[in-house]
């Protein structure tokens, strides 16, 4: 269902997706589209009240969606370029400094650099920042979901992968996660983690596997499709 609300002089169009969840959720996609995930019995008035309450945040996310990440051939690592982190689009700001660091401030990714004209140095700093964030976030979410599965903890490594978001190696009891998951929303990261944990129980993609996955995450298909909108990952930053 599609509808809209007026916030001042701005019209916010949105679509509603009904699920069995108990709470309302808002997603602003890289395209700028707004989706409300709502309980089956949630009234339209309740949904519109939530949108008006979060209108400033929604409009900010829609504004950021206009800063499209550049493809590898044209990415220059200069101020103004767009980078994703946990589903949010950030604008890169490069500053010359007497130290090297990467910091996150609201919608800006601050790159302090001793030699701001050296592209390889900037690439290295961003690579390390993303890799550190990926290690922290994915590790924490894996621990959380492993506990909910009530099963022995599996080992984990994170690396850049060319063709998949994650894969389970039963012989090593090891899950390998694609480092570029860190660009996607947390709910999409959770989907990949739950998907791989289901493989610990059901190795192949049979009916038992999909029954378990659906039981653990009823909207997994929607999250899978949403995740693919972030498939460009960290295009232009080379190999990690």
Backbone as a ProteinNet text record, in pm:
[ID]
protein_1_A
[PRIMARY]
XXXXXXXXXXXXXXXXXXXXXXXXXXXXXXXXXXXXXXXXXXXXXXXXXXXXXXXXXXXXXXXXXXXXXXXXXXXXXXXXXXXXXXXXXXXXXXXXXXXXXXXXXXXXXXXXXXXXXXXXXXXXXXXXXXXXXXXXXXXXXXXXXXXXXXXXXXXXXXXXXXXXXXXXXXXXXXXXXXXXXXXXXXXXXXXXXXXXXXXXXXXXXXXXXXXXXXXXXXXXXXXXXXXXXXXXXXXXXXXX
[TERTIARY]
83.9	0	88.2	56	131.6	44.5	107.4	34.6	134.5	93	183.2	135.5	226.1	192.3	256.6	198.2	255.9	323.7	451.7	528.7	573.9	501.1	526	492.5	589.9	570	623.3	661.4	721.3	628	613.2	531.8	623.6	594.4	671.5	586.3	624.9	554.8	614.6	529.7	577.8	492.4	547.3	470.4	469.2	362.9	344.7	354.8	433.4	446	397.1	299.1	240.7	314.3	347.8	413.6	354.5	408.7	363.4	437.1	526.1	599.8	503.9	546.9	460.5	483.7	592.9	625.2	638.2	634.1	652.6	800.4	840.4	978.7	982.1	1084.1	1099.4	1231.9	1228.9	1350.4	1351.1	1464.7	1483.8	1591.5	1553.4	1644.1	1738.5	1848.6	1942	1875.8	1762.8	1688.9	1610.4	1600.3	1520.3	1378.5	1342.3	1209	1194.4	1075.5	1046	950.6	988.5	904.9	876.5	750.3	707.9	671.2	740	705.2	615.3	493	392.7	321.8	276.9	194.4	68.8	15	-100	-220.2	-234.5	-351.7	-323.5	-204.1	-169.9	-249.2	-315.3	-396.2	-312.5	-367.3	-295.8	-266.8	-356.4	-335.5	-211.7	-196.2	-79	48.7	42.5	159.5	198.1	97.4	126.3	178.8	132.2	183.5	330.9	370	510.5	594.9	544.9	620.2	640.2	536.4	548.8	645.6	645.4	736.3	881.1	905.9	1041.7	1069.4	987.3	996.7	1133.5	1190	1319.9	1426.4	1424	1520.9	1499.5	1373	1342.1	1392.2	1364.7	1406.5	1558.4	1626.3	1772.3	1825.7	1766.7	1811	1782.5	1669.3	1637.8	1736.5	1776.3	1874.8	2008	2048.2	2175.9	2174	2054.7	2044.9	2081	2084.8	2120.6	2271.3	2348.8	2493.3	2531.2	2521.3	2542.5	2690.8	2728	2867.9	2917.4	3039.4	3094.9	3153.3	3159.9	3216.6	3369.6	3432.6	3577.4	3656.3	3622.9	3705.4	3706.8	3601.2	3592.3	3609.4	3617	3630.1	3768.1	3766.9	3891.1	3926	3836.1	3854.1	3874.4	3781	3782.6	3653.6	3653.6	3535.9	3413.2	3301.8	3176.4	3134.5	3228.5	3192.9	3108.6	3023.6	2933.2	2982.2	2970.1	3007.5	2897.6	2865.8	2765.1	2827.7	2753.7	2792.4	2665.4	2641.4	2521	2393.2	2392.4	2273.2	2260.9	2345.9	2343.2	2442.2	2404.3	2499.7	2568.8	2701.3	2783.2	2857.7	2883.2	2964.1	3106.8	3200.9	3341.1	3388	3461.3	3525.7	3673.7	3759.3	3902.9	3969	4047.9	4118.6	4266.9	4349.3	4492.6	4516.7	4595.8	4621.6	4761.7	4804.2	4934.7	4922.7	4811.5	4787	4691.3	4683.8	4594	4483.5	4358.8	4247.1	4121.8	4026.8	3893.8	3792.8	3701.1	3602.5	3464.4	3364.8	3225.9	3156.6	3105.6	3032.9	2901.8	2791.8	2659.5	2660	2639.8	2634.8	2765.8	2872.4	3001.5	3104.8	3184.1	3296.2	3421.7	3480.7	3591.9	3723.2	3799	3928.7	4037.1	4105.4	4217.8	4343.9	4420.6	4528.2	4652.3	4767.2	4892.3	4930.2	4893.2	4922.1	4793.4	4702.5	4570	4570.5	4683.3	4689.3	4728.9	4771	4814.2	4695.1	4650.1	4530.7	4549	4664.5	4686.9	4679.9	4727.8	4719.1	4573.5	4495.5	4353.5	4279.5	4312.1	4251.5	4283.4	4409.7	4452.2	4378.2	4362.9	4294.8	4147.7	4082.1	3941.5	3923.9	4013.7	4007.9	4016.9	4112.4	4130.9	4010.3	3954.1	3837.9	3718.6	3689.7	3578.7	3602.8	3725.5	3756.6	3737.8	3780.5	3764.4	3616.9	3540.7	3397	3327.8	3364.1	3303.3	3332.6	3456	3493.8	3412.6	3397.2	3324	3176	3114.3	2968.7	2928.4	2992.4	2953.3	2980.1	3092	3122.4	3016.9	2976	2874	2740.5	2701.6	2573.2	2577.8	2693.1	2705.7	2690.9	2754.2	2741.2	2595	2527.3	2387.3	2299.8	2314.3	2227.6	2268	2395.8	2438.7	2374.7	2366.9	2303.2	2155.1	2088.5	1946.7	1924.7	2023.4	2013.6	2043.4	2096.9	2130.8	2222.9	2325.8	2420.2	2562.6	2656.8	2795.6	2841.3	2924.7	2973.3	3062.8	3041	3125	3234.4	3340.8	3447.4	3406	3469.5	3433.6	3558.4	3561.6	3660.4	3586.6	3645.8	3587.1	3690.2	3648.4	3738	3654.8	3719.8	3648.6	3624.1	3498.6	3459.5	3396.6	3421.8	3378.7	3234.4	3185.9	3059.4	2951.1	2979.5	2874.4	2894.4	2788.2	2792.4	2844.5	2832.1	2878.8	2877.1	2955.9	2955.3	3000.9	2940.7	2972	3060.1	3167.2	3257.9	3241.5	3161	3129.8	3251.1	3348.4	3465.9	3546.8	3541.1	3614.4	3522.3	3391.7	3292.3	3321.6	3334.5	3377.3	3281	3243.4	3164.5	3253.7	3256.6	3331	3230.7	3249.3	3160.1	3232.5	3158	3210	3224.2	3344	3368.7	3276.3	3234.5	3153.1	3009	2975.8	2845.7	2827.5	2937.1	2930.2	2862.2	2848.5	2780.1	2628.3	2578.1	2434.1	2371	2238.7	2170.4	2189.5	2177.6	2201.1	2106.9	1983	1888	1931.3	2000.6	2051.7	2172.1	2255.5	2367	2313.2	2208.7	2145.8	2093.4	2036.8	1986.1	2097.7	2212.7	2323	2372.5	2382.3	2427.7	2331.3	2202.2	2102.5	2102.2	2117.1	2124.7	2237.9	2355.4	2470.6	2457	2395.5	2372.9	2273.4	2179.2	2086.9	2162.3	2269.1	2349.7	2425.1	2449.9	2514.1	2422.5	2292.1	2191.5	2153.8	2131.9	2090.8	2189.9	2277.1	2389.3	2346.5	2252.2	2215	2086.5	2062.8	1944.6	1822.1	1783	1663.5	1544.8	1435.5	1314.1	1334.6	1413.7	1439.5	1512.1	1606.5	1680.4	1586.7	1505.1	1418.2	1308.4	1263.1	1166.4	1228.6	1353.1	1422.3	1448.2	1494.2	1521.7	1395.4	1284.9	1158.1	1108.3	1133.7	1094.2	1175	1301.9	1389.4	1375.6	1341.6	1337.1	1231.2	1108.8	996.4	1006.8	1076.8	1087.1	1223.9	1285.2	1420.6	1429.1	1324.6	1328.7	1334.7	1260.6	1264.1	1402.1	1460.6	1593	1699.1	1682.4	1775.9	1771.6	1650.8	1637.2	1690.3	1665	1713.9	1866.2	1925.2	2071	2134.6	2070.2	2128.6	2136.8	2061.8	2072.9	2205.3	2276.3	2406.7	2520.3	2492.7	2588.6	2714.6	2711.6	2833.2	2936.2	2891.4	2983	3070.8	3200.1	3299.1	3372.9	3297.4	3355.7	3461.3	3577.2	3682.8	3785.4	3767.9	3865.1	3961.4	3955.2	4051.7	4029.6	4130.6	4120	4165.6	4098.1	4129.3	4211.9
-118.5	0	124.6	222	346.5	461.9	556.6	671.6	784.5	892.2	1003.9	1082.9	1164.2	1262.9	1393.9	1504.6	1636.2	1684.6	1716.7	1769.4	1909.6	2009.8	2146.3	2155.7	2202.7	2213.4	2092.2	1988.8	1870.3	1750.6	1682	1559.4	1438.6	1354.2	1231.5	1114.1	1055.5	938.3	812.9	714.9	592.4	474.2	356.6	234.9	154.9	80.2	2.1	-145.4	-213.8	-358.6	-421.7	-507.3	-571.7	-701.1	-718.1	-840.5	-881	-988.2	-1036.7	-971.8	-876.8	-809.2	-726.1	-691.3	-619.9	-469.4	-424.9	-282.9	-227.9	-95.1	-28.6	-4.5	-14.8	12.4	96.6	181.1	268.9	238.3	222.5	206.4	309.4	376.5	466.2	405	360	287.1	382	327.7	412.1	489.2	439.1	508.1	627.3	639.9	745	701.5	579.9	529	502.4	529.2	510.2	392.3	296.7	179.5	168.6	146.6	125.3	-21.8	-90.5	-228.8	-223.5	-272	-253.2	-383.3	-394.9	-510.7	-515.6	-632.7	-651.3	-566.1	-538	-464.2	-316.7	-271.4	-131.2	-39.5	59.5	150.9	253.6	306.2	403.6	531	570.2	689.7	673.1	555.8	527.8	534.9	482.5	482.6	626	707.3	844.9	927	899.9	970.4	940	814.5	777.6	849	854.8	920.7	1068.8	1134.1	1275.5	1295	1201.5	1209	1195.6	1111.3	1086.3	1160.4	1258.5	1324.5	1386.4	1453.3	1516.9	1413.7	1301.4	1194.4	1136.7	1114.2	1058.7	1150.4	1279.8	1374.7	1383.1	1370.7	1373	1250.9	1132.3	1012.4	1021.1	1081.1	1098.9	1195.8	1298.8	1392.8	1322.9	1240.5	1170.7	1071.1	1018.8	920.6	980.3	1112.9	1177.7	1174.5	1145.4	1138	994.6	959.6	821.9	786	673	631	617.2	656.7	653.6	517.3	484.3	357.4	364.8	249.6	242.4	332.6	341	421.3	570.4	622.3	766	805.3	710.3	745.6	807.2	926.6	999.6	1016.8	974.8	989.7	1136.5	1217.5	1360.6	1397.6	1512.2	1558.3	1561	1510.6	1510	1374.4	1280.1	1146.3	1074.4	982.9	911.2	771.7	734.1	600.9	550.1	420.3	362.7	300.6	308.2	242.1	207.6	77.8	28.2	85.6	94.1	139	289.4	363.2	509.4	556	659.8	714.9	834	830.5	933.2	1011.8	1138.1	1219	1226.6	1198	1202.7	1347.3	1377.4	1507.7	1482	1533.9	1511.2	1637.8	1621.4	1734.3	1702.3	1802.1	1786.6	1802.9	1711.6	1715.5	1661.8	1674.4	1618.8	1477.8	1414	1275.3	1212.7	1079.7	1007.1	940.7	963.6	900	906.4	820.3	823.7	831.5	926.3	947.9	964.5	919.9	931.3	1039.4	1140.9	1250.1	1272.1	1229	1243.5	1180.5	1260.9	1204.7	1224	1254.3	1279	1176.1	1133.9	1045.2	1131.5	1161.8	1255.3	1180	1218	1157.7	1262.7	1249.1	1335.2	1269.1	1343	1279.6	1368.2	1306.9	1382.8	1423	1340.4	1371.5	1352	1449.7	1433.6	1414.6	1439.1	1419.5	1276.7	1197.9	1061	965.9	922.6	837.7	704.9	643.8	513.8	523	633.3	651.5	662.4	737.4	753.6	620.6	543.6	411.4	323.1	323.5	240.2	276.8	405	449.9	408.1	424.2	386.1	234.1	162.3	16.4	-31.5	21.3	-20.1	17.2	134	177.3	85	57.8	-31.4	-172.2	-221.7	-356.4	-367.6	-265.1	-265.3	-262.1	-177.9	-170	-301.8	-363.1	-490.4	-597.6	-604.3	-703.8	-687.2	-564.9	-538.3	-568.3	-512.3	-525.3	-669.6	-734.1	-870	-967.9	-949.5	-1036.4	-1025	-903.1	-882.8	-943.3	-924.9	-979.1	-1131	-1187.2	-1332.7	-1391.1	-1331.1	-1378.8	-1373	-1266.1	-1248.4	-1358.3	-1383.4	-1481.1	-1625	-1650.2	-1783.9	-1823.4	-1729.9	-1756.7	-1789	-1721.1	-1746.5	-1882	-1929.5	-2061.3	-2173.1	-2136.7	-2233.8	-2343.4	-2301.7	-2397.8	-2351.9	-2442.6	-2409.2	-2297.2	-2210.5	-2098.6	-2147.9	-2093.7	-2126.7	-2021	-2056.7	-1961	-1869.4	-1754.5	-1655.4	-1585.9	-1562.5	-1470.9	-1377.5	-1261.3	-1161.7	-1124.3	-1128.4	-1090	-1039.6	-979.5	-935	-1054.6	-1073.3	-1186.5	-1135.6	-1204.6	-1156.3	-1192	-1308.7	-1359	-1386.8	-1373	-1402.9	-1318.2	-1311	-1234	-1317	-1447.6	-1534.2	-1679.2	-1761.6	-1904.1	-1982.3	-2100.8	-2185.3	-2302.1	-2327.9	-2438.8	-2541.9	-2646.2	-2741.2	-2817.4	-2843.1	-2917.7	-2840.9	-2709	-2624.4	-2559.3	-2582.2	-2512.7	-2362.5	-2312.5	-2175	-2103.9	-1981.2	-1896.3	-1783.7	-1767.2	-1657.2	-1551.7	-1429.9	-1320.3	-1222.5	-1170	-1068	-936.9	-880.8	-757.9	-645.1	-649.5	-540.9	-542.6	-642.1	-639.8	-513	-453.4	-338.2	-218.8	-220.3	-108.7	-121.2	-239.2	-266.6	-240.7	-222.7	-203.9	-323.2	-299	-403.4	-521.3	-495.4	-604.8	-697	-642.2	-724.8	-806.6	-747.2	-822.3	-937.6	-910.7	-1016	-1127.9	-1091.7	-1194.3	-1289	-1233.4	-1317.8	-1406.6	-1350.7	-1429.1	-1543.8	-1514.2	-1617.8	-1722.5	-1678.2	-1770.6	-1871.1	-1820.7	-1909.9	-1997.4	-1946.5	-2028.5	-2140.9	-2115.3	-2221.5	-2332.5	-2296.8	-2398.2	-2486.5	-2436.7	-2521	-2637.5	-2613	-2715.8	-2793.9	-2722.2	-2784.5	-2739	-2828.4	-2789.3	-2740.2	-2809	-2776	-2694.3	-2633.3	-2549.8	-2635.1	-2719.7	-2801.4	-2741.9	-2816.3	-2766.4	-2746.9	-2835	-2821	-2689.3	-2656.2	-2531.8	-2411.4	-2406.2	-2290.4	-2283.6	-2398.4	-2397.5	-2337.7	-2376.1	-2322.4	-2173.3	-2133.2	-1991.8	-1908.1	-1957	-1883.8	-1875.7	-1980.7	-1979.9	-1878.7	-1867	-1775.3	-1631.3	-1615.1	-1481.4	-1481.3	-1446	-1463.3	-1374.2	-1261.4	-1170.5	-1179	-1296.9	-1311	-1279.3	-1309.4	-1282.7	-1132.7	-1055.6	-910.1	-854.8	-908	-862	-901.5	-1018.7	-1062.5	-966.4	-931.2	-838.1	-699.8	-656.6	-526.4	-524.9	-634.6	-644.1	-626.5	-678.6	-671.6	-528.5	-436.3	-296.5	-235.8	-305.2	-258.6	-341.5	-408.3	-503.4	-437.1	-304.5	-237.1	-226.2	-245.1	-247.6	-126.2	-150.7	-43.9	-27.2	-18.7	-8.1	102	64.3	162.8	166	87.1	87	-30.6	-108.3	-214.9	-331.9	-415.6	-537.5	-516.1	-586.8	-575.6	-693.4
0	0	0	-82.3	-87.9	-40.5	30.2	83.7	104.1	170.4	194.2	315.5	369.7	471.4	430	473.2	448.5	575.1	563.4	675.6	636.7	685.8	639.9	492.7	415.5	270.8	194.9	268.7	206.6	215.7	107.4	104.4	115.9	212.5	231.5	184.7	73.6	23.1	85.5	110.6	174	130.5	150.4	128	257.7	276.4	398.5	366	445	433.1	562.7	553	670.7	703.6	832.2	877.4	1012.6	1068.4	1198.3	1315.1	1285	1391.9	1477.3	1597.1	1691.4	1691.8	1633.6	1636.7	1494.9	1483.8	1355.7	1329.4	1203.7	1165.5	1039.8	1029.4	913.2	844.9	713	634.5	522.5	504.5	390.9	303.7	185.7	98.1	24.3	-31	-106.5	-219.8	-269.1	-375.2	-322.7	-189	-128.8	-94.6	-132.4	-102.1	47.4	97.9	240	255.7	339.2	364.3	513.2	546.7	684.4	699.2	787.6	819.2	942.5	928.2	1032.6	1067.7	1192.8	1230.6	1143.7	1129.8	1040.6	1080.8	1211.5	1258.3	1287.4	1256.3	1281.9	1189.5	1246.3	1167	1092.9	985	904.2	983.3	1072.9	1154.3	1242.4	1301.4	1385.1	1303.2	1182.4	1094.7	1057.3	1022.6	982.6	1099.8	1219.8	1338.5	1358.1	1335.6	1348.7	1244.4	1120.9	1014.1	1045.8	1094.1	1129.8	1245.9	1338.2	1452.3	1407.8	1306.5	1257.7	1127.1	1094.8	964	939	1039.2	1020.1	984.5	1056.2	1028.1	889.5	851.3	719.4	608.6	622.6	520	511	624.6	623	549.6	574.1	504.6	354.8	318.7	176.7	111.9	186.5	134.1	109.2	205.4	191.4	75.9	44	-63.1	-198.8	-205.5	-331.8	-356.8	-251.1	-266.6	-300.1	-425.7	-470.2	-469.2	-406.4	-410.3	-553.3	-574.7	-709.1	-740.5	-868.6	-910	-905	-911.6	-894.6	-989.8	-1118.1	-1208.2	-1175.2	-1109.1	-1086.6	-940	-848.6	-707.9	-682.3	-624.9	-603.3	-455.7	-366	-222.1	-184.4	-230	-200	-129.3	-66	7	-83.7	-30.3	-103.9	-155.5	-165.7	-212.2	-107.1	-154.6	-64.4	-32.3	93.4	140.7	232.1	222.1	310	434.4	543.5	668.4	744.4	766.2	834.4	772.7	640.6	570.3	556.5	624.6	616.2	510.9	438.5	344.5	409.3	406.8	469.4	362.3	391.2	300.8	353.8	267	304.9	314	420.8	437.8	467	382.3	394.9	448.8	556.1	616.6	628	605	630.5	779.4	837.5	980.7	1007.6	1133.9	1170.3	1224.8	1196.9	1236.6	1136	1136.7	1046.3	1127	1088.7	1158.2	1072	1104.1	1042.6	1155.6	1146.9	1252.7	1191.4	1264.2	1220.1	1301	1231.9	1296.8	1222.8	1285.2	1223.6	1083.9	979.5	843.8	769.8	843.7	779	822.6	725.9	751.1	739.5	855.2	860.8	843.9	741.3	715.1	741.1	856.8	888.7	835.9	757.6	681.9	678.8	706.4	703.4	561.6	465.3	325	244.5	247.9	186.4	35.8	-29.1	-173.8	-209.9	-110.4	-137.6	-130.6	-246.3	-255.6	-181.9	-194.2	-131.4	20.6	75.6	221	263.2	188.5	222.2	209.4	106.4	89.7	209.4	249.4	361.6	490.5	516.5	638.2	638	524	515.6	523.7	460.5	467.1	612.2	684.1	823.2	908.8	883.4	962.1	938	811.2	778.6	831.3	819.2	866.2	1017	1091	1236.8	1275.1	1210.3	1237.4	1205.6	1093.4	1054.9	1158.5	1204.2	1304.2	1431.4	1476.6	1600.8	1587	1483.8	1468	1440.5	1345	1307.4	1420.8	1491.8	1605	1714	1746.6	1849.3	1808.4	1682.6	1635.9	1627.1	1591.4	1586.7	1727.3	1826.2	1964.2	2009.1	1975.1	2014	1954.3	1826	1760.2	1792.1	1813.1	1852.9	1983.8	2077.3	2206.2	2189.1	2095.7	2071.5	2005	1930.5	1868.3	1968.1	2084.2	2189.4	2135.6	2066.7	2011.9	2040.3	2025.2	2052.1	1959	2011.9	1932.3	1819.3	1700.9	1586.7	1573.2	1505.4	1479.1	1363.9	1356	1254.8	1203.2	1074.6	1017.9	922.6	901.1	813.1	707.4	582.2	474.1	357.1	261.1	142	52	11.6	-70.6	-199.7	-308.2	-439.3	-472.8	-425.2	-477.8	-374.3	-247.2	-148.6	-23.4	56	180.1	297.5	286.9	394.3	349.3	417.5	387.1	509.7	526.9	641.2	596.8	673.5	646.6	759	734.4	842.2	894	807.5	852.8	955.8	949.2	1043.9	1147.3	1130.9	1213.7	1214	1092.4	1070	976.5	1012.1	922.9	873.5	742.9	681.7	638.1	682.5	647.3	555.8	460.9	371.3	448.2	448.5	520.4	476.2	350	296.3	347.5	428.8	496.1	578.6	620.5	709.8	643.1	510.8	445.1	458.4	488.9	488	625.1	629.1	757.2	850.2	978.7	1077.6	1057.1	1017.3	998.7	883.4	785.4	675.7	720.8	805.2	862.9	946.2	1024.1	1104.3	1015.9	901	809.3	765.3	727.2	681.5	795	914.2	1029.6	1058.6	1061.1	1088.5	977.8	853.9	740	760.8	796.4	813.9	938.3	1043.8	1162.6	1133.9	1045.4	1004.7	931.6	861	792.9	891.5	1010.7	1112.6	1147.8	1140.4	1170.4	1046	935.8	808.1	701	661.5	577.3	439.7	377.5	240.2	234.8	118.3	100.1	66.4	160.2	142.6	216.9	217.2	283.1	432.6	495.6	639	668.1	580.1	598.9	588.9	485	466.5	571.5	619.6	729.2	855	882.8	999.7	983.7	865.2	840	853.5	799.1	807.8	951	1027.4	1167.9	1247.9	1214.5	1286.6	1239.4	1110	1050.9	941.7	979	886.4	762.7	772.8	656.9	589.1	593.5	540	390.6	315.9	171.7	144.2	222.7	205.6	240.6	346.6	387.2	285	227.5	123.1	4.4	-38.4	-150	-114	7.6	52.4	54.6	99.4	106.8	-30.5	-133.4	-267.3	-319.8	-261.7	-304.5	-259.3	-171.5	-123.6	-184.7	-295.8	-352	-408.3	-429	-475.1	-363.6	-240.3	-128.2	-119.2	-108.8	-97.2	-229	-335.4	-467.9	-473.6	-524	-542.3	-432.1	-325.7	-217.8	-225.5	-330.8	-349.9	-255.7	-240.3	-162	-18.8	72.3	215.5	259.9
[MASK]
++++++++++++++++++++++++++++++++++++++++++++++++++++++++++++++++++++++++++++++++++++++++++++++++++++++++++++++++++++++++++++++++++++++++++++++++++++++++++++++++++++++++++++++++++++++++++++++++++++++++++++++++++++++++++++++++++++++++++++++++

